[in-house]
């Protein structure tokens, strides 16, 4: 536990440093932070799609459920209508992601060293790092997706009351969906895992059990979703307005034809080919960037490790390892059918799963008796840390010489 605390102290320090730079909105904060301010003021306009922009070059963000913006509103109430206020929620949930990654890895592999390696790796990934420092909803949905997976695994292992954990898995899934609609992917993971369990046993559960599943994984998430709009209801909005809001959201999400310079595809996410440029500032001969870029050692190494785990599960089925692979594909592969443009940060829920797979891989290599494999394992973790140190300025907006940025940060054309 003391090593996990050290990782969290490190993660907190590097996330808090330069957190209020830039002091104004950047990237999607022009939507999320602005709306969180309306929530903090208890202004009904935060939920209403027909209002004009409350500030120049901004817009009200009504396209996603409110939970993440409500947590950002809490930060604003505590710290004021400033960059610290609207970003601190992401820092807190970013640290929570590290803790839950540790817990999930420990559940799957039952080895603390793997869990610690996974926590360390997820703390030095660039994608989750930048999402932990900006007022957006992605780091929040990652947290609740991990919480959902943990409760579901605990339910399968029946460590405590089975019915209680079944309900908790539904509540966690509901919180994920209340943060971002893509949180519904966890219910797909549950469904596929259960289907394969039934096929393997060649037996369907009885009606009573099916009712419990339906209640826990459909009715409970729906109730949690409705409750997440408590402020909306207390402000006097009607059911008709709630329905119309969701009609507007669905139409926008399914008919969006706009393009973006930094949009990308799910296959590009796997290979870290198209990050998102959040912010840039220039001064004489220097440049300061904030780039949402994944740690390539983790992304490539984790993907290879997942493929190996998949092959292992075919040769000798181990349901925990299989569940890790299923969860990865459950939060990534479904994006192939998205009707709208996508960005690299949509890959965020996959990063903790890659970290766990990569942590297992490094642990496995470093416990080998051959010097070559042991050295290779330690080299992988060392290079991952070096990457984070070198690219840290490029993720927090620190000035570096333009020539250095060109040769290092933009070495791959797609990173420009």
C-alpha positions in Angstrom: 0.0 0.0 0.0 2.8 2.4 0.7 4.0 2.2 -2.9 0.6 2.9 -4.2 0.5 6.0 -1.9 3.9 7.1 -3.4 2.5 6.7 -6.9 -0.6 8.8 -6.0 1.6 11.5 -4.4 3.7 11.6 -7.6 0.5 11.6 -9.8 -1.1 14.4 -7.8 2.1 16.6 -7.9 2.6 16.3 -11.7 -1.2 16.9 -12.3 -1.4 20.0 -10.1 1.7 21.7 -11.4 0.8 24.3 -14.0 -2.9 23.3 -13.7 -4.2 26.8 -14.1 -2.3 27.3 -17.3 -3.9 28.6 -19.5 -6.0 30.6 -17.0 -8.8 30.8 -19.6 -10.8 28.1 -21.3 -9.0 25.8 -23.8 -10.3 23.2 -26.2 -13.7 21.7 -25.0 -13.7 23.8 -21.8 -15.5 26.4 -23.9 -18.5 24.0 -23.5 -17.9 22.0 -20.3 -16.5 24.6 -18.0 -19.0 27.2 -19.1 -21.9 24.9 -18.5 -20.5 23.8 -15.1 -20.5 27.5 -14.1 -24.2 27.6 -15.0 -24.8 24.5 -12.9 -22.9 26.1 -10.0 -25.2 29.2 -10.2 -28.2 26.9 -10.4 -29.0 28.5 -13.7 -31.7 26.5 -15.7 -30.0 27.6 -18.9 -27.3 24.9 -18.3 -29.8 22.2 -19.4 -31.6 24.2 -22.1 -30.5 23.8 -25.7 -32.2 26.9 -27.1 -30.1 29.5 -25.4 -27.3 31.5 -27.1 -23.7 31.3 -26.0 -23.4 32.7 -22.4 -19.9 34.1 -23.2 -18.1 35.0 -26.4 -16.8 31.9 -28.4 -18.5 29.4 -26.1 -21.6 27.3 -26.0 -23.8 25.5 -23.5 -22.9 21.8 -23.3 -26.2 19.9 -23.3 -25.0 17.0 -25.5 -23.9 14.8 -22.6 -25.5 13.8 -19.3 -24.7 16.1 -16.3 -22.7 14.1 -13.8 -19.2 15.2 -14.8 -20.3 18.8 -15.1 -22.0 18.6 -11.7 -18.6 17.5 -10.1 -16.9 20.4 -11.9 -19.6 22.7 -10.5 -18.6 21.5 -7.0 -15.1 22.5 -7.8 -16.3 25.9 -8.9 -18.3 26.4 -5.7 -15.2 25.4 -3.6 -12.5 27.3 -5.6 -14.4 29.9 -7.6 -15.1 30.5 -11.2 -11.5 30.1 -12.3 -9.3 27.4 -13.9 -8.6 25.7 -10.6 -12.3 25.5 -9.9 -13.4 23.9 -13.2 -10.3 21.6 -13.5 -9.9 20.2 -10.0 -12.6 17.6 -10.4 -10.6 16.0 -13.3 -7.5 15.8 -11.1 -9.5 14.1 -8.3 -11.1 11.6 -10.7 -7.7 11.1 -12.5 -6.2 10.0 -9.1 -9.3 7.8 -8.6 -8.6 6.1 -12.0 -5.1 5.1 -10.7 -6.5 3.6 -7.5 -9.2 1.7 -9.4 -6.7 0.4 -12.0 -4.7 -1.0 -9.0 -7.8 -2.6 -7.6 -8.9 -4.1 -10.9 -5.4 -5.5 -11.6 -5.2 -7.0 -8.2 -8.6 -8.6 -8.8 -7.6 -10.1 -12.1 -4.1 -11.4 -11.4 -4.0 -11.6 -7.5 -0.4 -10.3 -7.6 0.3 -6.9 -5.9 3.4 -6.3 -8.0 1.3 -6.4 -11.2 -1.2 -4.0 -9.6 1.5 -1.6 -8.6 3.1 -1.7 -12.1 -0.4 -1.1 -13.6 -1.0 1.9 -11.3 2.4 3.3 -12.2 1.9 2.9 -15.9 -1.6 4.4 -15.9 -0.2 7.4 -14.0 2.4 8.2 -16.7 0.1 7.8 -19.7 -0.2 11.0 -21.7 -3.8 10.6 -22.7 -5.2 10.1 -19.2 -2.7 12.6 -17.8 -4.0 15.5 -20.0 -7.6 14.4 -19.5 -6.9 14.7 -15.7 -6.1 18.3 -16.2 -8.9 19.7 -18.3 -12.6 20.3 -17.7 -14.0 17.5 -19.8 -16.1 14.4 -19.0 -13.7 11.7 -20.3 -11.7 11.0 -17.1 -14.9 10.8 -15.1 -16.4 8.2 -17.4 -13.2 6.1 -17.2 -13.5 6.2 -13.4 -17.1 4.9 -13.4 -16.4 2.3 -16.1 -13.6 0.9 -13.9 -15.8 1.0 -10.9 -18.4 -1.0 -12.8 -16.0 -3.6 -13.9 -14.7 -4.0 -10.4 -18.2 -4.5 -8.9 -19.1 -6.9 -11.7 -16.0 -9.1 -11.0 -16.6 -9.0 -7.3 -20.2 -10.2 -8.0 -18.9 -13.1 -10.1 -16.5 -14.1 -7.3 -19.3 -13.7 -4.7 -17.0 -12.2 -2.1 -19.9 -10.6 -0.2 -23.7 -10.6 -0.7 -24.3 -11.6 -4.3 -27.5 -9.5 -4.7 -25.8 -6.5 -3.1 -22.9 -6.6 -5.6 -25.3 -7.2 -8.5 -27.1 -4.0 -7.6 -23.8 -2.2 -7.1 -22.7 -3.2 -10.6 -25.9 -1.7 -12.0 -25.5 1.5 -9.9 -21.9 1.9 -11.2 -23.0 1.3 -14.7 -25.7 4.0 -14.3 -23.1 6.5 -13.0 -21.0 5.8 -16.1 -23.9 6.4 -18.4 -24.9 9.5 -16.4 -21.4 10.9 -17.2 -21.3 10.0 -20.9 -23.5 7.8 -23.0 -20.6 5.6 -24.0 -20.7 4.4 -20.4 -23.4 2.0 -21.6 -20.5 -0.1 -23.1 -20.1 -1.7 -19.7 -23.6 -3.3 -20.0 -22.5 -4.8 -23.3 -19.4 -6.3 -21.6 -21.7 -7.8 -18.9 -24.0 -9.2 -21.5 -21.3 -10.8 -23.7 -19.6 -12.3 -20.6 -22.9 -13.7 -19.4 -23.8 -15.1 -22.8 -20.5 -16.9 -23.1 -21.0 -18.3 -19.6 -24.3 -19.7 -20.6 -22.9 -21.1 -23.8 -20.0 -22.8 -21.9 -22.5 -24.3 -19.4 -25.0 -25.0 -22.1 -27.7 -23.8 -19.8 -29.8 -20.6 -19.6 -30.6 -19.1 -16.1 -34.1 -19.5 -14.8 -36.7 -16.7 -15.0 -36.0 -15.5 -11.4 -32.3 -15.0 -12.2 -33.1 -13.3 -15.5 -35.4 -10.9 -13.7 -32.6 -10.0 -11.2 -30.3 -9.3 -14.2 -32.8 -7.2 -15.9 -33.5 -5.2 -12.7 -29.9 -4.7 -11.9 -28.5 -3.9 -15.4 -31.4 -2.1 -17.1 -33.8 -0.7 -14.5 -31.3 0.4 -11.9 -29.0 2.2 -14.5 -32.1 3.9 -15.8 -33.1 5.1 -12.3 -29.6 6.3 -11.6 -29.6 8.2 -14.9 -32.9 9.9 -14.0 -31.5 10.8 -10.6 -28.4 12.4 -12.1 -30.8 15.0 -13.5 -32.0 16.0 -10.0 -31.0 19.6 -10.4 -32.8 19.7 -13.7 -36.0 18.5 -12.0 -35.7 20.8 -9.0 -35.3 23.7 -11.4 -38.9 23.0 -12.6 -38.1 21.4 -15.9 -40.8 19.0 -17.2 -40.8 15.4 -18.5 -41.6 16.8 -21.9 -38.5 19.0 -21.8 -36.5 16.0 -20.6 -37.7 13.9 -23.6 -37.1 16.8 -26.0 -33.6 17.4 -24.7 -32.8 13.7 -25.4 -34.3 13.9 -28.9 -32.1 17.0 -29.6 -29.1 15.2 -28.3 -29.7 12.0 -30.3 -30.3 14.0 -33.5 -27.2 16.0 -33.1 -25.0 13.0 -32.3 -26.3 10.9 -35.2 -26.4 13.7 -37.8 -23.2 15.6 -37.1 -21.4 16.0 -40.4 -18.8 18.5 -39.2 -15.1 17.6 -39.5 -12.1 18.5 -37.4 -8.4 18.8 -38.1 -7.6 16.5 -35.2 -10.4 13.9 -35.6 -9.2 10.3 -35.8 -10.4 6.7 -36.2 -10.4 3.8 -33.7 -7.5 2.1 -35.6 -5.4 5.2 -35.3 -6.0 5.2 -31.5 -4.4 1.8 -31.2 -1.2 3.0 -32.8 -1.1 6.4 -31.2 -1.1 8.1 -34.6 -3.4 11.1 -34.2 -3.3 12.9 -30.8 -5.3 16.1 -30.1 -3.7 19.5 -30.0 -5.4 21.3 -27.1 -3.5 24.5 -26.7 -0.5 26.4 -28.1 1.3 29.6 -27.1 4.4 31.2 -28.6 7.2 33.5 -27.4 10.5 34.4 -29.0 11.9 31.2 -30.3 9.9 29.1 -28.0 6.6 27.2 -28.0 4.3 25.8 -25.3 1.9 23.0 -26.2 -0.8 21.0 -24.5 -1.1 17.7 -26.4 -3.4 14.8 -25.7 -0.9 12.1 -26.7 -0.7 8.5 -25.4 2.5 7.0 -24.1 3.5 4.8 -27.1 5.4 2.3 -24.9 2.2 1.6 -23.0 -0.1 1.7 -26.0 1.9 -0.7 -28.1 3.2 -2.9 -25.3 -0.3 -3.1 -23.7 -1.9 -4.1 -27.0 0.6 -6.8 -27.7 0.2 -8.1 -24.1 -3.6 -8.2 -24.6 -3.3 -10.2 -27.8 -1.0 -12.6 -25.9 -3.5 -12.9 -23.1 -6.3 -13.6 -25.6 -4.2 -16.4 -27.2 -3.6 -17.8 -23.7 -7.3 -17.7 -22.9 -8.0 -19.8 -26.0 -5.3 -22.3 -25.2 -6.3 -22.5 -21.5 -9.4 -20.6 -20.5 -9.0 -18.3 -17.5 -12.0 -16.2 -17.1 -10.3 -13.2 -15.3 -7.8 -12.8 -18.1 -10.5 -13.3 -20.7 -12.6 -10.6 -18.9 -9.7 -8.2 -19.3 -9.5 -8.8 -23.0 -13.3 -8.6 -23.4 -13.4 -5.3 -21.5 -10.8 -3.8 -23.7 -12.6 -4.7 -26.9 -15.9 -3.7 -25.2 -14.8 -0.1 -24.7 -12.8 0.3 -28.0 -14.1 -1.9 -30.8 -17.7 -0.6 -30.7 -16.5 2.8 -31.8 -16.0 1.3 -35.2 -19.7 1.9 -35.8 -19.9 5.5 -34.5 -22.0 7.7 -36.8 -20.1 10.9 -35.9 -16.5 12.1 -35.9 -14.2 10.8 -33.1 -11.1 11.9 -31.3 -8.2 10.1 -29.6 -9.6 10.8 -26.1 -12.5 8.4 -26.9 -9.9 5.7 -26.3 -9.4 6.8 -22.7 -11.4 3.9 -21.1 -9.1 1.4 -22.8 -5.9 2.9 -21.2 -6.3 1.3 -17.7 -6.9 -2.1 -19.3 -3.8 -1.7 -21.5 -1.9 -0.7 -18.4 -3.0 -3.8 -16.6 -2.0 -6.0 -19.5 1.3 -4.3 -19.9 1.9 -4.4 -16.1 1.4 -8.2 -16.2 3.7 -8.5 -19.2 6.5 -6.5 -17.5 6.1 -8.6 -14.3 6.2 -11.8 -16.3 9.4 -10.7 -18.1 11.2 -9.5 -15.0 10.6 -12.7 -13.1 12.2 -14.8 -15.8 15.5 -16.5 -15.0 17.2 -15.4 -18.2 19.1 -12.1 -18.0 17.9 -11.1 -21.5 14.2 -11.2 -20.7 14.6 -9.7 -17.3 16.6 -6.8 -18.7 14.1 -6.3 -21.5 11.2 -6.1 -18.9 13.0 -3.4 -16.9 13.9 -1.6 -20.0 10.3 -1.3 -21.0 9.3 0.2 -17.7 12.3 2.6 -17.8 11.6 3.8 -21.3 7.9 4.4 -20.4 9.0 6.6 -17.5 11.6 8.4 -19.7 8.9 9.1 -22.3 6.7 10.7 -19.7 9.6 12.9 -18.4 10.6 14.1 -21.9 7.0 14.8 -23.1 5.8 16.3 -19.9 6.4 19.9 -21.0 4.4 19.1 -24.2 1.4 18.0 -22.1 1.3 20.9 -19.5 2.1 23.9 -21.6 5.8 24.6 -20.6 7.9 26.6 -23.0 10.6 24.7 -25.0 12.7 25.8 -28.0 10.8 25.4 -31.2 13.6 23.5 -32.8 13.4 20.9 -29.9 9.7 20.6 -30.3 10.0 20.0 -34.0 12.6 17.3 -33.7 11.1 15.5 -30.7 7.4 16.3 -30.1 6.6 16.4 -33.8 8.9 13.6 -34.9 6.0 11.6 -36.2 3.9 13.5 -38.8 0.6 12.5 -37.3 1.6 14.1 -34.0 1.8 17.6 -35.5 
